């Protein structure tokens, strides 16, 4: 399982590098936040932020599906494992969505 988490986090970092607005910029600007479901969500609703969220989530979905298939586990389980890790790794000042559905600033 440890290798699975490493692969998830590596693939999530790689898919963020091609965007005009980078994931790190969007996080630090408070435009996006991580969710426990394993997907990025927009805090801001501008066109650039929404496009980034769509791109990142599409790549995450593909990565989660590949990992689920190769490990014979449900894709939603992979996504939730990644979500827990991503929320825990959020830096101070970044947004995460709590279990109550509300945005929290770390």
C-alpha positions in Angstrom: 0.0 0.0 0.0 2.9 2.4 0.7 4.0 2.1 -2.9 0.4 2.7 -4.1 0.4 6.0 -2.2 3.7 7.0 -3.6 2.5 6.3 -7.1 -0.7 8.3 -6.5 1.1 11.3 -5.2 3.8 11.2 -8.0 1.2 11.0 -10.7 -0.8 13.8 -9.2 2.2 16.1 -9.2 3.1 15.3 -12.8 -0.4 16.1 -14.1 -0.3 19.5 -12.6 2.8 20.7 -14.3 1.3 21.3 -17.8 -1.3 23.9 -16.8 -1.0 27.6 -17.5 -2.1 28.3 -14.0 -0.1 25.8 -11.9 -1.7 23.8 -9.2 0.7 25.2 -6.6 -0.1 28.8 -7.7 -3.8 28.1 -7.5 -3.4 26.5 -4.0 -1.3 29.4 -2.7 -3.7 32.0 -4.1 -6.7 30.2 -2.4 -8.3 29.5 -5.8 -8.6 25.7 -5.2 -8.7 23.2 -2.4 -8.4 19.5 -1.8 -11.3 17.3 -0.8 -11.4 14.0 1.1 -12.9 12.4 -2.1 -9.5 12.8 -3.8 -10.4 15.5 -6.2 -9.6 19.2 -6.5 -12.5 21.6 -6.1 -12.7 25.3 -7.0 -12.9 27.9 -4.3 -12.8 30.7 -6.9 -15.2 30.3 -9.9 -13.2 32.1 -12.6 -12.6 30.5 -16.0 -8.9 29.8 -15.5 -9.5 28.1 -12.1 -12.3 26.0 -13.4 -10.3 24.9 -16.4 -7.4 23.9 -14.1 -9.7 21.9 -11.8 -11.2 20.1 -14.7 -7.8 19.2 -16.1 -6.4 18.1 -12.8 -9.4 16.0 -11.9 -9.5 14.3 -15.3 -5.9 13.3 -14.9 -6.5 12.1 -11.3 -9.5 10.1 -12.4 -7.4 8.3 -15.0 -4.6 7.7 -12.5 -7.0 6.4 -9.9 -8.6 4.0 -12.4 -5.3 2.6 -13.5 -4.2 2.1 -9.9 -7.6 0.5 -9.0 -7.3 -1.9 -12.0 -3.8 -2.9 -11.2 -4.5 -3.4 -7.5 -8.0 -5.0 -7.9 -9.7 -2.5 -5.6 -12.6 -0.1 -6.3 -11.6 3.2 -7.9 -13.5 5.2 -5.2 -11.4 3.6 -2.6 -8.2 4.7 -4.4 -9.6 8.2 -4.7 -10.5 8.4 -1.0 -7.1 7.1 0.1 -5.5 9.8 -2.1 -7.9 12.4 -0.8 -7.0 11.8 2.9 -3.3 12.1 2.0 -3.8 15.2 -0.1 -5.8 17.0 2.6 -3.3 16.0 5.3 -0.4 17.4 3.1 -2.1 20.7 2.4 0.2 23.5 3.5 -0.7 26.3 6.0 -2.9 28.9 4.2 -4.3 26.4 1.7 -8.0 25.3 1.6 -9.4 21.9 2.3 -13.0 20.8 2.3 -14.0 19.3 5.7 -16.3 16.4 6.3 -19.1 18.9 6.8 -18.6 20.2 3.2 -17.3 23.6 4.3 -14.0 25.1 3.3 -11.3 25.3 5.9 -8.1 27.2 5.7 -5.2 25.3 7.2 
